[in-house]
Amino acid sequence: MPAKMPILPYGRQAIDEEDIKAVTAVLRSDWLTTGPATHAFEAALAERNQVPHAVSCANGTAALHLACLALGLGPGHTVIVPAITFVATANAPRLVGAEVAFADVDPLTGLMGPDQFSEAIERVRTSGRHASAVFPVDLAGQCDDLQRIADIARSENMAIIEDSCHAIGAEYRRRDGHWHPIGASLDSDMTVFSFHPVKTIACGEGGAVLTQRADLDERLRIFRGHGIHRNAAAFVDADAGFDHASVNPWYYEMVELGLNYRLSDVNCALGLSQLKKLDRFVSDRRALAERYDAKLTPYAPSIRPIARSTWCHPAWHLYSVLIDFEKLGKSRSQVVRELEEEGIRSQVHYIPVHRQPYYRMRYGAQTLPGADAYYRQTLSLPLFVGMGVKDVDRVVGALTAALGLNSLPARRRGH
């Protein structure tokens, strides 16, 4: 009997002995929660992304929430969010009491570009409101024209929180032709990362907010740690009649209603070890994506990769394709099941957020044709460090078989 083929998930972490040693060293140290590893990880994140401030936190959702709190978003504010994203991008502003207006996306990339952003601003204005902030999303690991989006936002006096949970390691181009790390936050107030195991680097769970602004860095840290600020020099012990700073080192003030969103030294030790391999991880993922592109070329337009942004050197978190299921006479659910039978696990990123029951009940049914078109055709195929070209070929073979495309003439299949 032939050996059973290994399961290929759509995403998976890549952990080696260096990572295990880094975590073990923390477990043998005096610090498990926020300590030296946390500070080292934040410093390395800031240096890697050419930004002065990096604040680690519990996960990407916490990072989005902290960013909203740091900006003071709340009731009376409206935030524009692309309809194609994970629900957390929209949930974070709702958690602070802001309303959400969904922007449409390019049906070939799933990205909100300047045109879709401008259209969303006009819809908000027509409803009698003013948009206070925008959350551009770097879907799958690539971005649209961030500088143009920022120009539009700033002309409307809007804050910008870039959801780059998919895109650590990516670079983007500004109009002067220079390339910058996504996390440099040159065209946003803050950039948010996630370090979930299926992302490019993993902390187990973890997130971070990066910013150029010292005032936001301070507010992020206050909200991350229960709203507490340790400003000893500002307090005078009324009973003793002297400045407490010299004798009361325990003193603290809760100045905001904050949360415990800190990331532990255990998580940060893993993240720091992973960060050292980021360039290799990004390179490996790009090479796998290029192999997919080449193997799928003969099957276009029935199957095609999502369109590539000209503004970005991507760091692929996902390898998403667009499939004309209707033309091929095969439902996506059938294809997903047949791939599963072959040990290949796919996923859909994402169900448009404006379709979710909570948001339908709050804002009513909405028509966003680009988002709906993208959703109808998208499927994410396995992509993770540790895959080889034979794995890519196996996925493409199983996918084309499930879609009934293996009967194409050999010359069209590139053989």
C-alpha positions in Angstrom: 0.0 0.0 0.0 1.4 3.5 -0.8 2.3 5.7 2.1 -0.4 8.1 3.2 0.4 11.7 2.1 0.9 14.2 5.0 -1.8 16.7 5.8 -1.2 20.1 4.2 -2.9 22.8 6.3 -3.5 26.2 4.8 -1.0 27.7 7.3 1.3 26.5 10.0 4.1 27.8 12.2 7.8 26.9 11.6 9.5 26.2 15.0 13.1 25.0 15.3 15.6 24.2 18.0 16.6 27.9 18.3 13.1 28.8 19.1 12.8 26.1 21.7 16.0 27.1 23.4 14.9 30.7 23.5 11.7 29.8 25.3 13.4 27.3 27.6 15.9 30.1 28.6 13.0 32.2 29.8 11.4 29.4 31.7 14.7 29.0 33.6 15.0 32.7 34.3 13.5 34.9 36.9 11.0 36.5 34.5 7.9 34.9 32.9 5.7 37.9 32.4 6.8 41.4 31.0 10.6 41.5 31.5 13.8 41.5 29.5 12.6 39.4 26.6 9.6 41.7 26.1 11.8 44.7 26.0 14.2 43.0 23.6 11.4 41.9 21.3 9.9 45.4 21.2 13.3 47.0 20.5 14.0 44.5 17.7 10.6 45.0 16.1 11.2 48.8 16.1 14.6 48.4 14.6 13.4 46.0 11.9 10.6 48.3 10.9 12.6 51.6 11.1 10.2 53.0 13.6 11.0 54.5 17.1 8.2 52.8 19.1 6.8 49.3 19.2 4.4 48.1 21.9 3.8 44.4 22.2 0.4 43.0 23.4 -1.6 39.9 23.8 -2.7 39.4 20.2 -3.6 41.3 17.0 -7.2 42.0 18.1 -5.8 43.5 21.3 -3.5 45.6 19.2 -6.4 47.0 17.2 -8.3 47.7 20.4 -5.4 49.5 22.0 -4.9 51.6 18.9 -8.5 52.7 19.1 -8.2 53.5 22.8 -4.9 55.4 22.2 -6.6 57.6 19.6 -9.5 58.3 21.8 -12.1 56.8 19.4 -15.5 56.3 20.9 -19.2 57.2 20.6 -19.9 59.8 18.0 -17.0 58.6 15.8 -17.3 56.7 12.5 -14.5 54.4 11.3 -14.1 53.2 7.7 -13.1 49.5 7.4 -12.7 47.4 4.3 -15.4 44.8 3.9 -12.8 42.0 3.2 -11.0 41.5 6.4 -11.2 39.5 9.6 -14.1 40.6 11.9 -11.6 42.0 14.5 -10.8 45.0 12.3 -14.4 46.2 12.6 -15.0 44.9 16.1 -12.2 46.9 17.6 -13.8 50.3 16.9 -17.1 48.9 18.0 -15.6 47.9 21.3 -14.9 51.5 22.1 -18.3 52.7 20.9 -17.5 54.0 17.5 -19.6 53.1 14.4 -18.3 51.3 11.4 -18.8 52.2 7.7 -17.7 49.5 5.3 -15.6 50.3 2.2 -15.8 48.2 -0.9 -12.6 46.6 -2.3 -11.0 45.8 -5.6 -12.6 42.4 -6.7 -9.2 41.2 -8.0 -7.1 41.9 -4.9 -9.5 42.2 -2.0 -7.8 45.5 -1.1 -9.4 48.9 -0.4 -7.7 51.3 -2.7 -8.0 55.1 -2.8 -11.1 55.0 -5.0 -13.0 52.7 -2.7 -11.9 54.7 0.3 -13.1 58.0 -1.3 -16.4 56.4 -2.1 -16.8 55.3 1.5 -16.0 58.8 2.8 -18.7 60.2 0.5 -21.3 57.6 1.7 -20.5 58.6 5.3 -20.8 62.3 4.5 -24.1 61.7 2.7 -25.5 60.1 5.8 -24.7 63.3 7.8 -21.7 62.0 9.6 -17.9 62.6 9.4 -15.5 59.7 9.2 -12.9 60.0 12.0 -10.5 57.2 11.1 -9.7 54.6 8.5 -8.3 51.1 8.9 -6.5 50.1 5.7 -6.0 46.3 5.6 -2.9 44.7 4.0 -4.8 41.5 2.9 -2.8 38.3 2.4 0.5 40.3 2.8 0.2 43.1 0.3 -1.0 46.7 0.4 -2.5 49.2 -2.0 -1.3 52.8 -2.4 -0.8 53.7 1.3 0.5 57.2 0.7 -2.5 58.2 -1.4 -4.9 56.7 1.1 -3.1 58.7 3.8 -3.3 61.9 1.8 -7.0 61.5 1.4 -7.4 60.7 5.1 -5.4 63.6 6.3 -7.3 66.0 4.0 -10.4 64.8 5.8 -8.7 65.1 9.3 -9.0 61.4 9.7 -6.7 59.1 11.8 -5.1 56.1 10.1 -4.6 52.7 11.8 -3.0 50.3 9.3 -4.1 46.7 9.9 -0.9 44.8 8.8 -1.6 41.6 10.7 -0.9 39.7 7.4 2.1 41.8 6.3 5.1 41.8 8.6 8.2 41.7 6.4 6.5 43.5 3.4 7.7 46.7 1.9 5.7 49.4 0.2 6.6 52.1 -2.3 5.9 55.8 -1.8 5.6 58.2 -4.7 9.2 59.3 -4.4 10.2 55.8 -5.5 11.7 54.8 -2.2 10.7 51.5 -0.5 9.9 51.3 3.3 8.9 48.6 5.7 5.2 48.3 6.2 5.6 48.9 9.9 7.5 52.2 9.5 4.1 53.9 10.0 5.1 56.8 7.6 1.6 56.9 6.2 -0.4 55.9 9.3 -0.7 56.9 12.9 -0.1 53.3 14.0 0.5 50.0 12.3 -0.8 46.7 13.8 0.8 43.3 13.6 -0.3 39.8 14.6 1.9 36.9 15.6 -0.7 34.1 15.6 0.9 30.7 14.6 -0.4 30.9 11.0 1.2 34.3 10.4 4.7 34.8 9.0 6.3 34.8 12.5 4.7 33.3 15.6 4.6 34.2 19.3 2.1 31.5 20.1 -0.3 34.4 20.5 0.8 37.9 20.3 0.5 41.3 18.6 2.1 44.7 18.4 1.4 48.3 17.6 4.1 50.4 16.0 4.1 54.2 15.7 6.3 57.2 15.0 4.6 59.2 17.8 5.8 59.2 21.4 2.5 60.4 22.7 0.7 57.4 21.2 3.4 55.1 22.5 2.8 56.3 26.0 -1.0 56.0 25.7 -0.7 52.5 24.3 1.4 51.4 27.2 -1.0 52.9 29.7 -4.0 51.2 28.2 -2.1 47.9 27.9 -1.4 47.9 31.6 -4.7 48.5 33.4 -4.6 52.3 32.7 -1.8 52.7 35.2 0.8 55.4 35.1 3.7 55.4 37.5 4.5 59.1 37.9 6.1 59.0 41.3 7.5 62.5 41.2 4.0 64.1 40.7 2.7 62.7 44.0 3.2 64.3 47.4 2.3 62.2 50.5 -0.1 64.5 52.3 0.3 62.8 55.6 4.0 62.8 55.7 4.4 66.1 54.0 7.1 65.1 51.6 7.5 64.0 48.0 6.7 60.3 48.0 9.2 59.5 45.2 12.1 59.0 47.6 10.2 56.7 50.0 7.1 55.3 48.3 8.3 53.3 45.2 5.0 51.3 45.2 2.9 54.4 44.2 0.9 54.4 41.0 -2.1 56.2 39.5 -4.8 54.7 37.4 -5.4 57.5 34.9 -7.5 55.6 32.3 -9.8 52.6 32.2 -7.3 50.1 30.8 -6.9 46.4 30.3 -4.3 43.7 30.9 -3.1 43.2 27.3 0.5 42.6 28.1 2.5 39.9 26.3 4.6 37.5 28.4 8.4 37.0 28.2 7.7 33.4 27.1 5.8 34.6 24.0 8.3 37.4 23.4 11.3 35.1 23.5 9.7 33.0 20.8 8.8 36.1 18.8 12.4 37.5 19.1 13.8 34.2 17.9 11.3 34.1 15.0 12.0 37.7 14.1 15.7 36.8 13.4 14.4 34.5 10.6 11.9 36.9 9.1 13.8 37.6 5.9 14.2 33.9 5.2 10.5 33.2 6.0 9.4 35.9 3.7 11.8 34.7 0.9 10.6 31.1 1.3 6.9 32.2 1.1 7.6 34.3 -2.0 9.3 31.4 -3.7 6.3 29.1 -3.0 4.0 31.8 -4.3 6.0 32.0 -7.5 5.8 28.2 -7.9 2.1 28.4 -7.5 1.9 31.2 -10.0 3.8 29.2 -12.6 1.9 26.0 -12.1 -1.5 27.8 -12.3 -0.7 29.9 -15.3 -2.1 27.3 -17.9 -5.4 27.3 -16.1 -6.2 31.0 -16.3 -8.8 32.5 -16.3 -10.6 29.6 -14.6 -8.1 29.8 -11.7 -5.9 32.8 -11.2 -3.9 34.2 -8.3 -5.2 37.4 -6.7 -3.9 40.4 -8.6 -0.6 41.9 -7.5 -0.3 45.4 -6.1 2.2 47.6 -7.9 2.8 49.4 -4.6 4.1 46.5 -2.6 6.8 43.9 -2.3 4.5 41.4 -0.5 5.3 39.2 2.4 2.7 36.5 1.6 0.7 35.3 4.6 -1.9 33.7 2.4 -1.8 32.3 -1.1 -5.3 33.1 -2.3 -6.7 32.4 -5.8 -9.8 33.4 -7.6 -11.8 30.6 -9.1 -14.8 30.9 -11.5 -16.8 28.2 -9.7 -20.0 29.1 -11.5 -18.4 28.7 -15.0 -16.8 25.5 -14.0 -20.0 24.1 -12.6 -18.5 23.2 -9.2 -19.4 24.7 -5.9 -16.6 25.9 -3.6 -17.9 23.6 -0.8 -17.5 20.6 -3.1 -14.0 21.6 -4.0 -13.0 22.2 -0.4 -14.3 18.8 0.6 -12.5 17.0 -2.3 -9.3 18.7 -1.3 -9.8 17.6 2.3 -10.2 14.0 1.1 -6.7 14.4 -0.5 -5.2 15.7 2.8 -5.2 19.3 1.6 -6.9 21.9 3.8 -8.0 25.2 2.2 -9.7 28.2 3.7 -11.7 31.3 2.7 -10.5 34.7 3.6 -12.9 36.2 4.2 -16.7 36.3 4.4 -17.4 40.1 3.9 -17.8 41.6 7.3 -20.9 43.6 6.2 -22.6 40.3 5.7 -22.1 39.1 9.3 -25.4 39.0 11.3 -24.3 41.5 13.9 -23.4 44.2 11.3 -26.5 43.4 9.2 -28.7 44.0 12.2 -26.9 47.2 13.2 -26.5 48.8 9.7 -28.9 46.9 7.5 -28.2 45.0 4.3 -25.5 46.6 2.1 -24.4 46.1 -1.4 -20.6 46.2 -2.0 -20.1 44.6 -5.4 -16.3 44.4 -5.3 -16.3 42.6 -1.9 -19.1 40.3 -2.9 -17.4 39.4 -6.2 -14.1 38.7 -4.4 -15.8 36.5 -1.8 -17.6 34.4 -4.4 -14.4 33.4 -6.0 -11.7 33.3 -3.4 -9.9 30.3 -1.9 -6.7 30.2 0.1 -4.4 27.3 -0.6 -1.7 25.9 1.7 1.3 28.2 2.2 3.8 27.9 5.0 7.5 27.6 5.6 8.5 24.0 5.4 6.5 23.3 2.2 8.4 22.3 -0.9 7.8 22.5 -4.6 6.4 19.0 -4.6 3.8 20.1 -2.1 2.8 23.0 -4.3 2.5 20.7 -7.3 0.4 18.2 -5.2 -2.0 21.0 -4.3 -2.3 22.3 -7.8 -2.9 18.8 -9.1 -5.6 18.1 -6.6 -7.2 21.4 -7.2 -7.3 21.1 -10.9 -8.6 17.6 -10.6 -11.4 18.7 -8.3 -12.4 21.4 -10.8 -12.3 19.0 -13.7 -9.4 20.8 -15.4 -7.0 18.0 -15.8 -8.5 17.1 -19.2 -7.0 20.3 -20.7 -4.6 19.6 -23.6 -1.0 18.9 -22.4 0.3 22.0 -24.1 -2.1 24.2 -22.1 -1.1 22.6 -18.9 2.6 23.3 -19.5 3.7 19.7 -19.8 
